Amino acid sequence: MSELDRVDRLLLDLLQRDARRTNVQLAEALSLSPSACLRRVQRLERAGVIRGYRAVLDPAALGRGLSAFVRVQLERHDAEHVHRFTELVGGWDAVLACYALTGDMDYLLHVAVADLAHFNEFIMGELLKHGGVRDINSSFVLANVKSERSVPVA
């Protein structure tokens, strides 16, 4: 995609702040016609700049009030073992996000569970059950200081 212009960036900022705005509301905020605004949104969607729209939920309100970060080191790093691990992670409901890392640990999992018993079930019944994991290190979230989901567009 060609470089984003000022209006594209303003549009993206507005959508990140509130994706429920109507096309008419977006157009008014950007001083565009609704058809011109819609064409911009569609272009940004086709280009993959806008990857989707979703509601941001409160894990605690859904019975997932304990949040932890689990660093994982695999026993082996060949393609088969890495693929197997990433496939397993995709099926674990407790995992909100998984990042491949550089350094001494291979992956960082963001986990949301109900309580310590649920966390133990996840670690013993999912993460360590399938083998292939050499080491794990967990840290529980005491407070969410910042959880910005918006990407700076300026």
C-alpha positions as CSV (number, residue, x, y, z in Angstrom):
1,M,0.0,0.0,0.0
2,S,1.2,3.5,-0.7
3,E,2.0,5.8,2.2
4,L,-0.9,6.8,4.4
5,D,-1.9,10.5,4.1
6,R,-3.0,12.8,7.0
7,V,-6.7,11.9,6.4
8,D,-6.0,8.2,6.4
9,R,-4.2,8.6,9.7
10,L,-7.0,10.6,11.3
11,L,-9.5,8.0,10.1
12,L,-7.5,5.2,11.6
13,D,-7.2,7.1,14.9
14,L,-10.9,7.6,15.0
15,L,-11.7,4.0,14.3
16,Q,-9.2,2.8,16.9
17,R,-10.9,5.0,19.5
18,D,-14.4,3.9,18.6
19,A,-15.0,1.5,15.7
20,R,-18.8,1.7,16.2
21,R,-18.9,5.2,14.6
22,T,-21.0,5.2,11.5
23,N,-19.6,6.1,8.2
24,V,-21.6,9.3,8.3
25,Q,-20.0,10.2,11.7
26,L,-16.5,9.4,10.4
27,A,-17.1,11.5,7.3
28,E,-18.3,14.5,9.3
29,A,-15.3,14.3,11.6
30,L,-13.0,14.2,8.6
31,S,-14.8,16.8,6.6
32,L,-15.4,14.2,3.8
33,S,-18.4,13.1,1.9
34,P,-19.8,9.7,3.2
35,S,-18.9,8.1,-0.1
36,A,-15.3,9.3,-0.1
37,C,-14.9,8.2,3.6
38,L,-16.3,4.8,2.8
39,R,-13.9,4.4,-0.1
40,R,-11.0,5.2,2.2
41,V,-12.1,2.7,4.8
42,Q,-12.6,0.0,2.2
43,R,-9.1,0.7,0.7
44,L,-7.5,0.4,4.1
45,E,-9.4,-2.8,4.8
46,R,-8.3,-4.3,1.4
47,A,-4.7,-3.3,2.0
48,G,-4.8,-5.0,5.4
49,V,-4.1,-1.9,7.4
50,I,-7.5,-2.4,9.1
51,R,-7.5,-6.1,10.0
52,G,-10.9,-6.3,11.7
53,Y,-13.2,-4.8,14.3
54,R,-14.0,-6.2,17.7
55,A,-15.4,-5.5,21.1
56,V,-12.9,-5.2,24.0
57,L,-14.1,-7.4,26.9
58,D,-13.3,-7.4,30.6
59,P,-11.8,-10.8,31.5
60,A,-12.8,-10.5,35.1
61,A,-16.4,-9.9,34.2
62,L,-16.3,-13.2,32.3
63,G,-14.7,-15.2,35.2
64,R,-11.1,-14.8,34.0
65,G,-9.9,-12.5,36.7
66,L,-6.4,-13.9,37.1
67,S,-3.9,-12.9,34.5
68,A,-0.4,-14.2,34.1
69,F,2.5,-14.2,31.7
70,V,4.2,-17.5,31.2
71,R,7.6,-17.7,29.5
72,V,8.2,-21.0,27.8
73,Q,11.4,-22.7,26.7
74,L,11.1,-25.6,24.3
75,E,13.3,-28.7,24.6
76,R,13.9,-28.8,20.8
77,H,13.8,-26.1,18.2
78,D,13.4,-28.0,15.0
79,A,10.5,-27.1,12.7
80,E,8.4,-30.1,13.7
81,H,8.5,-29.3,17.5
82,V,8.0,-25.6,17.0
83,H,5.0,-26.3,14.7
84,R,3.5,-28.7,17.2
85,F,3.8,-26.2,20.0
86,T,2.2,-23.4,18.0
87,E,-0.6,-25.6,16.9
88,L,-1.3,-26.6,20.6
89,V,-1.2,-23.0,21.7
90,G,-3.9,-22.1,19.2
91,G,-6.3,-24.5,20.9
92,W,-5.8,-23.4,24.5
93,D,-8.7,-21.1,25.6
94,A,-6.7,-19.8,28.5
95,V,-4.1,-18.2,26.2
96,L,-5.0,-14.7,25.1
97,A,-1.8,-14.1,23.2
98,C,1.4,-15.9,22.3
99,Y,4.6,-14.3,21.2
100,A,7.8,-15.9,19.8
101,L,10.8,-14.3,21.6
102,T,14.5,-13.8,21.2
103,G,16.7,-14.6,24.3
104,D,16.7,-17.4,26.8
105,M,12.9,-18.2,26.5
106,D,11.2,-19.1,23.3
107,Y,7.6,-17.9,23.9
108,L,5.6,-15.6,26.0
109,L,2.0,-16.5,26.8
110,H,-0.5,-14.1,28.1
111,V,-2.9,-16.3,30.1
112,A,-6.3,-15.4,31.6
113,V,-7.9,-17.9,34.0
114,A,-10.4,-17.9,36.9
115,D,-8.1,-18.5,39.8
116,L,-4.9,-20.3,40.9
117,A,-6.6,-23.7,40.6
118,H,-7.5,-23.0,37.0
119,F,-4.0,-21.8,36.4
120,N,-2.6,-25.0,37.8
121,E,-5.0,-27.0,35.5
122,F,-3.8,-25.1,32.5
123,I,-0.1,-25.6,33.4
124,M,-0.3,-29.3,34.3
125,G,-3.2,-30.3,32.0
126,E,-2.3,-28.4,28.9
127,L,1.2,-26.8,28.8
128,L,3.2,-29.5,30.4
129,K,1.0,-32.5,29.4
130,H,2.1,-32.7,25.8
131,G,5.9,-32.7,26.4
132,G,8.3,-30.7,24.4
133,V,8.6,-27.9,27.1
134,R,12.0,-27.7,28.9
135,D,11.2,-24.8,31.2
136,I,8.5,-22.4,32.2
137,N,8.5,-19.2,34.3
138,S,5.3,-17.5,35.4
139,S,4.5,-14.0,36.6
140,F,1.1,-13.0,37.8
141,V,-0.4,-9.6,37.0
142,L,-0.9,-7.5,40.1
143,A,-2.3,-4.5,38.4
144,N,-2.9,-3.4,34.8
145,V,-0.9,-0.2,34.6
146,K,-1.4,0.3,30.8
147,S,-3.1,-1.9,28.2
148,E,-3.3,0.2,25.1
149,R,-4.6,-1.6,22.1
150,S,-4.3,1.3,19.8
151,V,-1.3,1.7,17.5
152,P,0.1,5.2,17.2
153,V,-0.8,6.5,13.7
154,A,1.0,9.8,13.7
